[in-house]
Amino acid sequence: MEVREPIVAYNKKHLTIEEYLDFEESSEEKHEYFQGEVFAMAGAGDPHNEIFSNLFLELGSQLKGKGCRPYGSDKRLHIPENTLFTYPDISIYCGEKKKFEKNENTSLMPTVLIEILSPSTKNYDRGGKFKLYRDIASLKEYVLVDSESISVEIFRLNSVNHWELEEYKSIEQSLVIEALNVTLSLRDIYEHTELH
């Protein structure tokens, strides 16, 4: 089990949002912020990077001209309802992007979020992070792609505002992201990995 230890920044254990944003602008690494605490984000290995490239290229191609745009993990997301600042692996924003008024480089209200699971992050991405993501009013689907096995989970908000899980476990299947009207084959998602 991974233990997420907060880092000390500016010789302080707890930072204001403004202090975090100042710290982040001058930092070479990326950090999450939650309720005053700052957490270093882990780097990614080759399988993660291959899956990211496959997803990002395919999404970019299928979304061209549709009013929705994918962004990689340099796009910072803020959830005012619970204070979280984080960098999803892929975030898709539809329509006009809403910016956080205190920082031009921080966006609000994505339509779809995708996390690529690694051994050190999968429990957090499935549990605590998803709980925080559910506070985003605009979020319609949350996709988890395993980097160690052929396994994709998609959580969808249904017509009565409950999250439903659909799982894909075969390379022959295709993932449907309904909110974007996009279909991605698992074969394409896992291309150039040892799992393909």
Backbone bond lengths (Angstrom), bond angles and torsions (degrees), N, CA, C in turn:
res aa  C-N    CA-C-N  psi(-1)  N-CA   C-N-CA  omega(-1)  CA-C   N-CA-C  phi
1 M - - - 1.458 - - 1.525 110.25 -
2 E 1.293 116.58 135.60 1.454 121.18 -179.76 1.526 109.57 -83.89
3 V 1.327 115.56 134.24 1.458 119.95 174.82 1.526 106.64 -106.52
4 R 1.305 115.76 120.72 1.466 119.78 -179.58 1.517 109.21 -90.67
5 E 1.315 115.13 108.15 1.457 119.90 -179.89 1.528 109.64 -96.99
6 P 1.339 117.48 129.55 1.459 118.33 176.92 1.532 110.60 -67.89
7 I 1.331 116.33 148.14 1.454 119.68 176.46 1.521 109.11 -91.91
8 V 1.321 116.12 164.52 1.457 120.94 175.94 1.526 106.93 -101.79
9 A 1.316 117.00 123.09 1.462 122.02 178.82 1.523 108.16 -121.95
10 Y 1.320 116.48 141.43 1.464 121.09 -178.24 1.527 111.01 55.39
11 N 1.341 116.35 30.81 1.470 121.41 -178.08 1.523 112.39 57.50
12 K 1.334 115.77 27.26 1.463 120.54 178.57 1.517 108.78 -128.58
13 K 1.312 115.80 142.54 1.469 120.35 177.00 1.537 110.54 -81.58
14 H 1.321 116.85 -33.34 1.467 120.94 -179.70 1.524 109.91 -117.30
15 L 1.336 115.58 131.43 1.455 121.08 -179.89 1.525 109.78 -117.29
16 T 1.320 115.53 151.86 1.461 119.76 169.12 1.534 106.81 -76.17
17 I 1.313 116.35 167.03 1.470 120.19 176.69 1.526 109.88 -59.97
18 E 1.317 117.57 -41.55 1.468 121.06 -179.64 1.531 110.39 -62.89
19 E 1.336 117.54 -42.45 1.473 121.03 178.53 1.527 110.67 -64.27
20 Y 1.325 116.15 -41.19 1.469 119.54 178.21 1.529 110.45 -61.14
21 L 1.334 117.29 -47.37 1.467 120.54 -177.99 1.523 111.27 -62.76
22 D 1.330 117.58 -39.33 1.474 120.86 176.09 1.532 110.44 -63.87
23 F 1.324 115.86 -45.24 1.471 121.39 179.59 1.531 110.01 -61.21
24 E 1.315 116.82 -43.27 1.465 122.04 -176.38 1.527 111.35 -66.96
25 E 1.329 116.77 -37.65 1.470 120.11 -179.79 1.528 111.54 -62.60
26 S 1.344 117.30 -30.65 1.470 120.17 -177.42 1.528 112.97 -99.40
27 S 1.329 117.50 0.93 1.458 121.11 -176.66 1.530 111.10 -92.88
28 E 1.329 115.95 145.29 1.466 119.61 176.49 1.528 111.30 -85.19
29 E 1.329 117.34 -21.45 1.464 121.12 176.18 1.530 109.04 -100.40
30 K 1.340 114.56 164.44 1.464 119.84 177.14 1.528 109.15 -98.81
31 H 1.331 114.71 145.80 1.466 120.92 -178.92 1.519 110.19 -134.07
32 E 1.323 115.14 143.75 1.457 121.05 169.68 1.517 108.49 -87.40
33 Y 1.338 114.91 153.97 1.459 121.07 176.25 1.518 107.41 -128.20
34 F 1.325 116.29 133.02 1.461 119.93 176.18 1.521 109.36 -149.94
35 Q 1.332 115.92 118.81 1.467 123.43 177.10 1.530 112.50 48.66
36 G 1.325 115.52 46.20 1.462 120.39 174.60 1.512 115.11 91.30
37 E 1.335 117.08 -14.15 1.461 119.59 -178.90 1.525 110.72 -101.30
38 V 1.326 115.47 148.51 1.460 122.44 -176.61 1.520 108.93 -117.98
39 F 1.344 116.23 132.05 1.467 121.99 -176.36 1.525 109.64 -124.16
40 A 1.328 117.06 130.87 1.468 120.76 175.70 1.524 109.14 -68.99
41 M 1.330 116.61 141.78 1.460 120.86 179.05 1.524 109.72 -97.69
42 A 1.331 115.54 140.92 1.465 121.20 -176.60 1.522 110.74 -74.24
43 G 1.340 115.19 151.59 1.465 120.98 173.69 1.519 109.75 -76.14
44 A 1.327 116.58 174.22 1.466 121.33 -176.01 1.524 110.55 -118.71
45 G 1.348 115.81 144.73 1.456 121.87 177.48 1.519 111.92 -89.89
46 D 1.330 116.20 179.75 1.466 121.51 -176.49 1.526 114.41 -58.81
47 P 1.356 119.99 -47.73 1.468 118.06 -179.86 1.533 111.91 -57.82
48 H 1.319 115.98 -42.01 1.465 121.77 177.71 1.528 110.03 -58.17
49 N 1.337 116.07 -47.40 1.460 120.36 -176.91 1.525 112.61 -67.13
50 E 1.340 117.20 -36.91 1.473 120.32 177.03 1.533 110.14 -64.11
51 I 1.331 115.88 -45.89 1.469 120.45 -179.94 1.527 110.17 -63.11
52 F 1.334 116.49 -42.95 1.469 119.73 177.60 1.529 110.66 -57.62
53 S 1.339 117.06 -49.34 1.466 120.76 -178.39 1.522 111.17 -59.77
54 N 1.336 116.39 -44.75 1.465 120.50 179.79 1.527 111.26 -59.94
55 L 1.331 115.91 -48.90 1.465 120.76 -179.11 1.526 111.27 -63.04
56 F 1.313 116.11 -46.55 1.462 120.97 -173.90 1.529 111.21 -65.06
57 L 1.327 116.21 -44.05 1.467 119.62 179.39 1.526 111.39 -64.55
58 E 1.326 115.97 -43.60 1.474 120.02 -178.64 1.529 110.78 -67.36
59 L 1.328 117.33 -43.34 1.469 120.65 178.61 1.527 110.89 -62.97
60 G 1.332 115.91 -44.73 1.462 120.00 179.57 1.515 111.57 -58.44
61 S 1.327 115.86 -42.12 1.462 121.07 -179.94 1.534 111.21 -66.39
62 Q 1.339 116.49 -47.61 1.466 119.76 -176.24 1.535 113.42 -73.02
63 L 1.329 117.02 -24.44 1.472 119.81 -177.21 1.523 113.17 -93.51
64 K 1.322 117.01 -5.62 1.469 120.23 -177.06 1.527 110.12 -55.38
65 G 1.323 115.36 126.16 1.462 120.77 177.71 1.514 115.56 77.12
66 K 1.353 117.51 7.86 1.469 119.66 -176.14 1.532 114.12 -103.33
67 G 1.312 118.44 1.06 1.464 119.52 178.63 1.519 114.59 85.79
68 C 1.336 117.42 2.29 1.466 121.82 175.09 1.531 107.60 -122.41
69 R 1.351 116.42 144.74 1.455 120.18 -176.06 1.519 110.48 -136.91
70 P 1.350 117.26 134.48 1.463 119.74 176.66 1.534 111.10 -88.21
71 Y 1.325 115.08 147.90 1.465 121.58 175.94 1.523 108.21 -131.38
72 G 1.325 115.45 148.77 1.462 121.00 179.72 1.518 112.06 -87.03
73 S 1.326 114.98 -166.91 1.468 120.84 -169.92 1.524 114.11 -76.83
74 D 1.329 118.48 5.60 1.462 119.30 170.97 1.528 111.45 -88.21
75 K 1.323 116.86 -7.68 1.472 121.23 179.52 1.526 109.15 -84.98
76 R 1.330 115.36 112.81 1.471 120.03 -178.40 1.526 109.74 -83.10
77 L 1.326 114.86 135.01 1.465 123.72 178.85 1.522 108.73 -111.89
78 H 1.326 115.82 139.42 1.471 120.61 174.12 1.523 108.80 -123.69
79 I 1.332 115.01 139.26 1.460 121.91 175.63 1.528 107.18 -117.75
80 P 1.345 118.32 95.65 1.466 121.06 -175.98 1.532 113.32 -56.61
81 E 1.348 116.99 -31.64 1.468 120.70 -176.27 1.533 112.82 -62.16
82 N 1.329 117.75 -26.66 1.482 118.65 -178.42 1.531 113.24 -132.52
83 T 1.314 118.43 6.74 1.474 127.75 176.73 1.528 114.98 78.81
84 L 1.329 120.26 -4.92 1.460 120.74 -174.65 1.528 112.35 -64.25
85 F 1.336 115.19 132.75 1.461 123.44 164.16 1.517 105.35 -116.45
86 T 1.319 117.98 130.04 1.463 120.38 -178.82 1.525 109.73 -154.26
87 Y 1.321 115.36 174.10 1.464 122.44 -178.26 1.524 108.26 -126.12
88 P 1.349 118.91 88.26 1.469 119.66 178.69 1.529 110.44 -60.88
89 D 1.340 116.98 152.49 1.463 119.44 178.19 1.525 110.71 -57.64
90 I 1.335 116.11 -46.67 1.467 120.82 174.50 1.528 108.15 -140.12
91 S 1.315 116.17 130.93 1.468 120.46 174.27 1.523 107.47 -124.96
92 I 1.324 115.51 138.47 1.459 120.72 -179.65 1.525 107.89 -116.80
93 Y 1.319 114.51 123.93 1.466 121.90 179.98 1.520 108.39 -111.55
94 C 1.324 116.31 134.87 1.464 121.76 -179.71 1.525 109.30 -116.09
95 G 1.330 116.21 143.30 1.456 119.81 -178.27 1.520 109.93 75.00
96 E 1.301 115.89 -153.39 1.466 120.48 -178.85 1.527 109.85 -78.03
97 K 1.332 115.84 127.37 1.472 119.90 179.71 1.525 109.70 -69.88
98 K 1.332 115.41 134.07 1.457 119.98 176.75 1.529 108.53 -96.70
99 K 1.322 115.47 130.39 1.467 121.55 -179.33 1.530 109.54 -101.47
100 F 1.325 114.66 150.72 1.456 121.28 173.28 1.529 107.69 -72.42
101 E 1.335 116.72 127.12 1.473 119.21 -171.98 1.528 113.45 -61.55
102 K 1.336 117.97 -24.34 1.467 119.78 -178.00 1.526 112.79 -89.09
103 N 1.344 117.41 -5.83 1.460 118.93 -177.82 1.527 110.45 -158.19
104 E 1.310 115.50 116.76 1.465 123.07 -177.08 1.539 112.35 -62.51
105 N 1.336 117.54 -25.90 1.471 121.59 -176.42 1.524 113.28 -91.62
106 T 1.318 117.53 14.67 1.458 122.06 -178.58 1.525 109.05 -123.57
107 S 1.330 115.98 128.82 1.465 120.34 -177.69 1.523 111.90 -108.18
108 L 1.321 114.78 158.88 1.466 123.29 178.69 1.531 108.18 -124.66
109 M 1.308 117.14 161.19 1.461 124.83 165.45 1.536 116.60 63.38
110 P 1.333 118.83 56.82 1.459 120.32 172.95 1.531 110.80 -73.12
111 T 1.331 116.11 160.12 1.463 121.97 177.76 1.528 111.22 -93.17
112 V 1.336 115.98 -39.03 1.470 122.31 -179.73 1.523 108.52 -136.93
113 L 1.339 116.07 140.05 1.467 121.67 173.98 1.518 108.68 -123.59
114 I 1.338 115.88 141.49 1.458 121.94 178.77 1.524 108.62 -127.40
115 E 1.310 116.28 128.41 1.463 121.47 173.13 1.522 108.40 -118.50
116 I 1.330 116.22 136.00 1.458 122.76 175.86 1.517 106.59 -98.15
117 L 1.318 115.95 117.34 1.459 120.86 -171.45 1.527 111.65 -78.00
118 S 1.317 115.19 135.24 1.461 121.50 171.21 1.523 106.76 -123.95
119 P 1.340 117.56 164.82 1.471 118.80 -177.41 1.526 113.22 -54.79
120 S 1.340 117.13 -35.74 1.465 119.02 -175.55 1.528 113.84 -81.93
121 T 1.342 117.82 -16.93 1.468 118.80 -175.57 1.520 114.37 -115.10
122 K 1.344 118.30 -11.63 1.468 118.32 -168.10 1.519 114.18 -62.69
123 N 1.324 118.46 -37.27 1.470 119.51 179.63 1.527 111.33 -66.05
124 Y 1.316 116.67 -41.77 1.470 121.20 178.47 1.530 110.84 -67.19
125 D 1.350 117.05 -45.18 1.469 120.02 -179.11 1.526 111.65 -61.69
126 R 1.336 116.79 -37.14 1.474 121.01 -179.27 1.525 112.37 -77.46
127 G 1.317 116.03 -32.80 1.468 120.35 -171.98 1.516 113.68 -105.14
128 G 1.337 115.56 -90.25 1.465 121.00 -173.24 1.513 114.40 -58.18
129 K 1.336 116.48 -42.49 1.466 119.16 -177.92 1.527 110.89 -68.82
130 F 1.323 117.21 -41.34 1.465 119.41 179.29 1.528 110.52 -63.01
131 K 1.325 116.22 -37.52 1.472 120.09 177.68 1.534 110.00 -59.73
132 L 1.330 116.64 -41.95 1.468 121.08 178.43 1.530 111.31 -70.15
133 Y 1.326 116.72 -39.72 1.467 120.82 178.87 1.535 111.44 -61.97
134 R 1.306 117.09 -30.33 1.472 119.84 -178.41 1.527 112.79 -66.26
135 D 1.325 117.97 -11.77 1.467 121.19 175.45 1.526 112.52 -79.17
136 I 1.348 118.14 -6.40 1.466 121.45 -179.12 1.529 108.36 -82.33
137 A 1.321 116.29 113.86 1.477 120.91 -175.22 1.521 112.93 -62.75
138 S 1.332 117.73 -29.77 1.468 121.10 -176.09 1.530 113.13 -86.73
139 L 1.338 118.27 -10.68 1.471 121.10 -173.16 1.525 110.95 -71.97
140 K 1.334 115.90 125.07 1.470 121.69 -179.81 1.532 112.31 -107.16
141 E 1.355 117.18 -33.20 1.467 120.02 -178.02 1.524 110.29 -145.17
142 Y 1.328 114.90 145.81 1.462 123.02 179.33 1.524 107.01 -129.92
143 V 1.339 116.28 120.40 1.457 121.97 -173.88 1.523 109.69 -112.43
144 L 1.339 115.66 131.58 1.470 122.10 176.53 1.522 108.01 -117.49
145 V 1.328 116.32 121.77 1.460 121.79 -179.00 1.523 108.12 -114.65
146 D 1.333 117.18 118.20 1.468 121.75 -179.24 1.524 109.32 -74.38
147 S 1.323 117.61 136.86 1.468 120.66 178.67 1.523 112.15 -95.89
148 E 1.352 117.66 -3.08 1.467 120.85 -177.75 1.520 113.38 -110.88
149 S 1.318 117.35 -12.78 1.465 121.18 178.69 1.517 108.77 -152.24
150 I 1.349 116.20 163.11 1.466 120.32 176.67 1.529 106.73 -74.05
151 S 1.305 115.60 98.09 1.461 120.21 -177.05 1.526 109.68 -160.87
152 V 1.321 114.94 118.57 1.461 121.05 176.20 1.524 107.21 -127.15
153 E 1.321 115.63 131.60 1.459 121.78 175.59 1.516 107.53 -117.55
154 I 1.328 115.95 136.34 1.460 119.30 174.81 1.522 108.58 -127.48
155 F 1.316 114.27 126.15 1.463 121.20 175.36 1.518 107.05 -100.22
156 R 1.349 116.14 127.53 1.459 122.60 -177.76 1.514 110.03 -121.56
157 L 1.303 115.84 138.62 1.459 120.90 174.15 1.526 107.51 -80.56
158 N 1.335 116.63 120.63 1.473 119.06 -177.21 1.540 110.83 -88.44
159 S 1.323 115.70 -175.02 1.467 120.63 -173.34 1.525 113.43 -66.42
160 V 1.335 117.46 -19.21 1.473 119.76 176.91 1.532 111.46 -106.52
161 N 1.342 115.69 23.09 1.474 122.65 175.58 1.521 114.57 61.97
162 H 1.331 116.33 34.10 1.460 121.00 171.06 1.518 108.39 -109.51
163 W 1.335 116.09 145.60 1.462 120.07 179.49 1.523 109.37 -85.01
164 E 1.324 115.64 127.63 1.463 121.87 177.40 1.520 109.07 -114.34
165 L 1.331 115.72 143.49 1.466 121.86 -179.14 1.522 110.58 -102.77
166 E 1.335 115.77 133.73 1.460 121.75 169.55 1.526 106.84 -124.53
167 E 1.344 116.78 134.02 1.467 121.18 -176.34 1.519 111.15 -115.84
168 Y 1.324 115.57 145.50 1.461 123.76 177.36 1.527 107.37 -126.33
169 K 1.341 117.07 125.02 1.468 120.49 -174.59 1.527 113.47 -126.43
170 S 1.338 117.52 0.41 1.464 120.53 -175.98 1.517 110.67 -120.70
171 I 1.321 116.03 139.03 1.460 122.26 178.09 1.525 111.52 -60.88
172 E 1.332 116.60 -19.51 1.471 121.26 -179.36 1.534 112.22 -82.05
173 Q 1.332 118.18 -11.46 1.458 121.10 -175.98 1.529 111.45 -84.06
174 S 1.324 115.22 165.80 1.466 121.89 174.45 1.521 109.15 -126.70
175 L 1.304 114.85 135.60 1.459 123.30 178.90 1.525 108.76 -85.33
176 V 1.313 115.90 129.66 1.463 120.52 177.23 1.529 108.02 -109.13
177 I 1.339 115.73 120.95 1.463 121.00 173.42 1.526 105.84 -101.86
178 E 1.330 115.38 96.91 1.468 121.51 -169.90 1.523 112.92 -63.28
179 A 1.333 117.09 -39.20 1.465 120.18 -176.89 1.523 111.99 -62.31
180 L 1.338 116.54 -23.43 1.462 121.37 -178.40 1.518 112.67 -106.24
181 N 1.338 116.80 -7.66 1.454 122.16 -173.54 1.532 110.51 55.86
182 V 1.344 114.85 49.46 1.460 122.80 -176.47 1.527 109.06 -124.95
183 T 1.339 116.63 140.85 1.466 122.47 174.72 1.515 108.64 -124.09
184 L 1.346 116.29 127.66 1.462 122.13 -178.56 1.527 108.78 -124.05
185 S 1.329 117.08 124.62 1.465 118.70 178.23 1.520 109.31 -76.46
186 L 1.330 116.73 141.93 1.462 120.13 177.40 1.524 110.33 -63.35
187 R 1.327 116.49 -30.19 1.468 119.50 176.68 1.532 110.22 -59.40
188 D 1.341 116.30 -42.24 1.474 120.14 178.16 1.533 111.33 -70.58
189 I 1.320 116.56 -39.20 1.470 120.65 -179.32 1.527 110.85 -60.56
190 Y 1.341 117.15 -40.92 1.467 121.56 -174.54 1.529 113.58 -99.20
191 E 1.334 116.87 12.32 1.463 120.26 177.85 1.530 111.01 -59.20
192 H 1.326 116.40 142.98 1.489 123.61 179.76 1.521 113.07 69.36
193 T 1.318 118.59 13.14 1.472 120.93 171.37 1.526 107.38 -108.70
194 E 1.327 116.89 164.80 1.461 120.89 178.56 1.517 111.35 -70.53
195 L 1.324 117.12 -12.09 1.461 121.72 -178.84 1.522 111.33 -82.75
196 H 1.309 116.95 -15.77 1.484 121.84 -174.29 1.519 111.14 -69.16
